[in-house]
Amino acid sequence: MEILELRRVRLYDARSSCLTYLANKGVPDHLLARWAGHTNVKTTEKWYVKPDVEDLRGAATTWDGLHAATEGQA
């Protein structure tokens, strides 16, 4: 990394990024757990797969739609 002048990345972070990327591309949880070497899918979900910003944006849009729909009912 130093020779190529890349920022230093922890192995844990790289692993988490890989699993999150695969999850966001639709790879099923049981395959992600197997890929990571976990016997329990919950371990993979809890510690390695992080929500993507775009996933959060969709949730925010849904919330805005709910707010707009109920705004005139008050």
C-alpha atoms as a printed R data frame, in Angstrom:
   type eleno elety resid chain resno       x       y      z
1  ATOM     1    CA   MET     A     1   0.000   0.000  0.000
2  ATOM     2    CA   GLU     A     2   2.853   2.366  0.780
3  ATOM     3    CA   ILE     A     3   4.568   1.755 -2.568
4  ATOM     4    CA   LEU     A     4   1.344   2.441 -4.463
5  ATOM     5    CA   GLU     A     5   0.528   5.371 -2.164
6  ATOM     6    CA   LEU     A     6  -2.816   3.875 -1.164
7  ATOM     7    CA   ARG     A     7  -4.387   4.630  2.160
8  ATOM     8    CA   ARG     A     8  -4.046   1.899  4.730
9  ATOM     9    CA   VAL     A     9  -7.130  -0.290  5.104
10 ATOM    10    CA   ARG     A    10  -7.696  -2.773  7.898
11 ATOM    11    CA   LEU     A    11  -8.403  -6.330  6.777
12 ATOM    12    CA   TYR     A    12 -11.657  -6.264  8.792
13 ATOM    13    CA   ASP     A    13 -12.845  -3.194  6.856
14 ATOM    14    CA   ALA     A    14 -11.984  -4.753  3.510
15 ATOM    15    CA   ARG     A    15 -13.845  -7.926  4.462
16 ATOM    16    CA   SER     A    16 -16.867  -5.934  5.616
17 ATOM    17    CA   SER     A    17 -16.859  -3.904  2.390
18 ATOM    18    CA   CYS     A    18 -16.709  -7.075  0.303
19 ATOM    19    CA   LEU     A    19 -19.598  -8.719  2.145
20 ATOM    20    CA   THR     A    20 -21.681  -5.530  2.061
21 ATOM    21    CA   TYR     A    21 -21.072  -5.171 -1.684
22 ATOM    22    CA   LEU     A    22 -22.143  -8.771 -2.302
23 ATOM    23    CA   ALA     A    23 -25.235  -8.339 -0.105
24 ATOM    24    CA   ASN     A    24 -26.237  -5.176 -1.991
25 ATOM    25    CA   LYS     A    25 -25.891  -7.102 -5.261
26 ATOM    26    CA   GLY     A    26 -28.400  -9.670 -4.023
27 ATOM    27    CA   VAL     A    27 -26.196 -12.516 -2.781
28 ATOM    28    CA   PRO     A    28 -28.299 -14.455 -0.227
29 ATOM    29    CA   ASP     A    29 -27.337 -14.257  3.446
30 ATOM    30    CA   HIS     A    30 -26.562 -17.967  3.777
31 ATOM    31    CA   LEU     A    31 -24.024 -17.714  0.942
32 ATOM    32    CA   LEU     A    32 -22.437 -14.616  2.493
33 ATOM    33    CA   ALA     A    33 -22.034 -16.493  5.778
34 ATOM    34    CA   ARG     A    34 -20.460 -19.435  3.984
35 ATOM    35    CA   TRP     A    35 -18.113 -17.102  2.051
36 ATOM    36    CA   ALA     A    36 -17.053 -15.501  5.356
37 ATOM    37    CA   GLY     A    37 -16.571 -18.859  7.047
38 ATOM    38    CA   HIS     A    38 -19.335 -18.268  9.571
39 ATOM    39    CA   THR     A    39 -21.574 -21.071 10.818
40 ATOM    40    CA   ASN     A    40 -24.247 -18.593 11.901
41 ATOM    41    CA   VAL     A    41 -25.818 -16.175  9.401
42 ATOM    42    CA   LYS     A    42 -26.595 -13.729 12.240
43 ATOM    43    CA   THR     A    43 -22.855 -13.217 12.836
44 ATOM    44    CA   THR     A    44 -22.387 -12.131  9.237
45 ATOM    45    CA   GLU     A    45 -25.405  -9.829  9.318
46 ATOM    46    CA   LYS     A    46 -24.523  -8.234 12.656
47 ATOM    47    CA   TRP     A    47 -20.802  -7.633 12.236
48 ATOM    48    CA   TYR     A    48 -20.020  -7.499  8.530
49 ATOM    49    CA   VAL     A    49 -22.933  -6.360  6.352
50 ATOM    50    CA   LYS     A    50 -23.511  -2.618  6.703
51 ATOM    51    CA   PRO     A    51 -26.375  -0.688  5.087
52 ATOM    52    CA   ASP     A    52 -25.417   1.107  1.912
53 ATOM    53    CA   VAL     A    53 -26.058   4.869  1.635
54 ATOM    54    CA   GLU     A    54 -28.422   4.187 -1.255
55 ATOM    55    CA   ASP     A    55 -30.404   1.751  0.923
56 ATOM    56    CA   LEU     A    56 -30.788   4.477  3.524
57 ATOM    57    CA   ARG     A    57 -31.833   6.979  0.859
58 ATOM    58    CA   GLY     A    58 -34.699   4.692 -0.189
59 ATOM    59    CA   ALA     A    59 -35.874   4.444  3.401
60 ATOM    60    CA   ALA     A    60 -35.779   8.249  3.714
61 ATOM    61    CA   THR     A    61 -37.812   8.640  0.518
62 ATOM    62    CA   THR     A    62 -40.412   6.211  1.849
63 ATOM    63    CA   TRP     A    63 -40.574   8.142  5.108
64 ATOM    64    CA   ASP     A    64 -41.010  11.450  3.219
65 ATOM    65    CA   GLY     A    65 -43.897   9.904  1.266
66 ATOM    66    CA   LEU     A    66 -45.597   8.800  4.484
67 ATOM    67    CA   HIS     A    67 -45.132  12.260  6.000
68 ATOM    68    CA   ALA     A    68 -46.592  13.963  2.920
69 ATOM    69    CA   ALA     A    69 -49.578  11.572  2.855
70 ATOM    70    CA   THR     A    70 -50.469  12.246  6.497
71 ATOM    71    CA   GLU     A    71 -49.707  15.973  6.467
72 ATOM    72    CA   GLY     A    72 -53.185  16.992  5.254
73 ATOM    73    CA   GLN     A    73 -54.934  14.789  7.809
74 ATOM    74    CA   ALA     A    74 -53.900  16.815 10.852
